[in-house]
Amino acid sequence: MLAENKPTGSIPKERYGVYMGIINRMIIVPMILQTISFGYIYTHVLGENPGQAITCAGRLLLLAALSTMSIPKDRTRERW
């Protein structure tokens, strides 16, 4: 199942386009920020070392995974 198809049961059909746009922005904006900023980070912080870049990516991925653990599991959701 595709990630963007998971919440469709709770989204009104007339609002699919709006929510697909929001999901796409959540993907594109970080990609643009990474494209703009990572060249400087790669050169000045990581010393143009590809191994350091992979290690940095792994650490950031681990940080993201750990941060998801702080999301409460029993959240009440409103249905629209």
Rosetta silent file (secondary structure, phi, psi, omega in degrees, C-alpha in Angstrom):
SEQUENCE: MLAENKPTGSIPKERYGVYMGIINRMIIVPMILQTISFGYIYTHVLGENPGQAITCAGRLLLLAALSTMSIPKDRTRERW
SCORE:     score description
SCORE:     0.000 S_00000001
   1 L     0.000  134.646  179.152    0.000    0.000    0.000 S_00000001
   2 L   -73.500  147.664 -177.615    1.324    3.431   -0.898 S_00000001
   3 H   -60.279  -38.176 -177.229    1.931    5.860    1.938 S_00000001
   4 H   -74.864  -11.200  179.330   -0.317    8.513    0.411 S_00000001
   5 H   -91.894  -12.128 -175.678   -3.224    6.038    0.179 S_00000001
   6 H   -62.783  -46.414 -175.164   -3.311    5.117    3.872 S_00000001
   7 H   -84.019    7.307 -171.605   -5.386    8.035    5.246 S_00000001
   8 H   -64.793  -22.235  178.520   -7.926    8.052    2.414 S_00000001
   9 H   -67.310  -24.644 -178.204  -10.626    6.415    4.512 S_00000001
  10 H  -104.369    2.755  179.993  -10.831    9.483    6.742 S_00000001
  11 L  -106.448  127.904  176.501  -10.517   12.135    4.007 S_00000001
  12 L   -60.577  141.170 -175.923  -13.637   13.292    2.164 S_00000001
  13 H   -57.654  -33.368 -179.532  -13.404   12.464   -1.543 S_00000001
  14 H   -73.252   -8.837 -179.531  -13.861   16.102   -2.543 S_00000001
  15 H  -108.575    4.106 -178.666  -10.737   17.027   -0.511 S_00000001
  16 H   -54.138  -45.438 -177.816   -8.322   14.393   -1.936 S_00000001
  17 H   -60.049  -41.652  179.667   -6.569   16.948   -4.150 S_00000001
  18 H   -62.527  -47.470 -177.807   -5.938   19.319   -1.261 S_00000001
  19 H   -70.975  -32.959  175.165   -4.453   16.610    0.933 S_00000001
  20 H   -64.640  -38.608  176.218   -2.363   15.160   -1.905 S_00000001
  21 H   -63.270  -40.815  178.332   -0.926   18.662   -2.416 S_00000001
  22 H   -64.461  -44.526  179.054   -0.096   18.911    1.274 S_00000001
  23 H   -62.524  -42.384  178.959    1.614   15.501    1.233 S_00000001
  24 H   -62.907  -39.184  177.620    3.594   16.458   -1.872 S_00000001
  25 H   -65.211  -34.481  179.014    4.763   19.685   -0.211 S_00000001
  26 H   -66.794  -19.931  176.336    5.889   17.687    2.822 S_00000001
  27 H   -91.734  -44.997 -172.107    8.179   15.779    0.456 S_00000001
  28 H   -72.953  -42.888 -176.759    9.332   18.588   -1.851 S_00000001
  29 H   -59.981  -47.336  176.165   10.134   21.334    0.679 S_00000001
  30 H   -62.614  -34.281  178.183   12.712   19.245    2.611 S_00000001
  31 H   -64.888  -40.353  178.119   14.232   18.132   -0.699 S_00000001
  32 H   -65.464  -45.018  178.572   14.640   21.759   -1.797 S_00000001
  33 H   -60.996  -40.330  178.507   16.166   22.726    1.560 S_00000001
  34 H   -65.370  -41.759  179.750   18.585   19.787    1.341 S_00000001
  35 H   -62.340  -40.275 -178.669   19.573   20.710   -2.203 S_00000001
  36 H   -73.221  -40.936 -170.047   20.289   24.294   -1.204 S_00000001
  37 H   -96.062  -25.905 -169.025   22.097   23.600    2.070 S_00000001
  38 H   -73.161  -24.386  176.303   23.891   20.273    1.800 S_00000001
  39 H   -59.646  -44.779  178.161   26.587   21.460   -0.620 S_00000001
  40 H   -65.327  -45.279 -179.685   27.882   23.861    2.011 S_00000001
  41 H   -62.432  -43.409 -179.086   27.592   21.259    4.770 S_00000001
  42 H   -61.353  -41.216 -177.487   29.345   18.630    2.634 S_00000001
  43 H   -76.857  -50.181 -170.295   32.238   20.964    1.846 S_00000001
  44 H   -92.142  -29.065 -177.557   32.746   22.831    5.115 S_00000001
  45 H   -98.851  -43.966 -175.320   31.472   20.490    7.826 S_00000001
  46 L   -94.571   -1.854  176.176   32.029   17.002    6.398 S_00000001
  47 L    64.376   31.528  179.753   35.257   17.807    4.559 S_00000001
  48 L    55.171   35.025 -179.860   34.008   16.460    1.192 S_00000001
  49 L  -104.162  112.680 -178.132   34.154   12.932    2.602 S_00000001
  50 H   -61.288  -32.968  177.709   31.403   10.689    1.174 S_00000001
  51 H   -63.763  -39.643  176.999   31.663    8.328    4.138 S_00000001
  52 H   -65.670  -35.688  178.850   30.965   11.210    6.505 S_00000001
  53 H   -65.048  -42.187  178.294   27.952   12.174    4.377 S_00000001
  54 H   -66.600  -40.528  177.362   26.496    8.657    4.673 S_00000001
  55 H   -62.760  -42.468  178.091   27.182    8.626    8.417 S_00000001
  56 H   -61.252  -44.321  178.619   25.484   12.016    8.764 S_00000001
  57 H   -62.252  -42.126  178.623   22.454   10.725    6.820 S_00000001
  58 H   -63.365  -41.890  178.661   22.267    7.635    9.025 S_00000001
  59 H   -65.350  -40.922  178.278   22.414    9.681   12.205 S_00000001
  60 H   -66.075  -37.207  177.238   19.693   12.015   10.958 S_00000001
  61 H   -65.188  -41.779  176.904   17.539    9.017   10.016 S_00000001
  62 H   -63.550  -41.971  176.992   18.032    7.536   13.486 S_00000001
  63 H   -60.882  -42.479  177.879   17.150   10.896   15.048 S_00000001
  64 H   -63.436  -42.572  179.109   13.963   11.029   12.955 S_00000001
  65 H   -63.248  -43.304  179.270   13.037    7.487   13.960 S_00000001
  66 H   -66.664  -34.780 -179.385   13.597    8.243   17.640 S_00000001
  67 H   -67.852  -26.257  177.950   11.591   11.460   17.420 S_00000001
  68 H   -68.413  -20.057  178.842    8.547    9.522   16.195 S_00000001
  69 L   -70.618  -15.974  179.497    8.511    7.748   19.547 S_00000001
  70 L   -85.835   -3.524  178.147    7.496   11.025   21.192 S_00000001
  71 L   -78.696  125.841  179.676    4.198   11.105   19.255 S_00000001
  72 L   -62.666  139.955 -178.303    1.322   10.097   21.546 S_00000001
  73 L   -83.132  -35.613 -176.396   -0.354    6.868   20.426 S_00000001
  74 L  -100.199   71.676  177.617   -3.837    7.460   21.839 S_00000001
  75 L   -99.067  135.194  175.767   -4.794   10.710   20.200 S_00000001
  76 L   -80.194  131.685 -178.550   -8.449   11.449   19.660 S_00000001
  77 L  -110.699  137.131  175.522   -9.090   12.318   16.059 S_00000001
  78 L   -84.415  139.017  172.811  -11.930   14.431   14.830 S_00000001
  79 L   -96.857  135.990  178.422  -13.868   13.153   11.874 S_00000001
  80 L   -99.873    0.000    0.000  -14.964   15.749    9.406 S_00000001
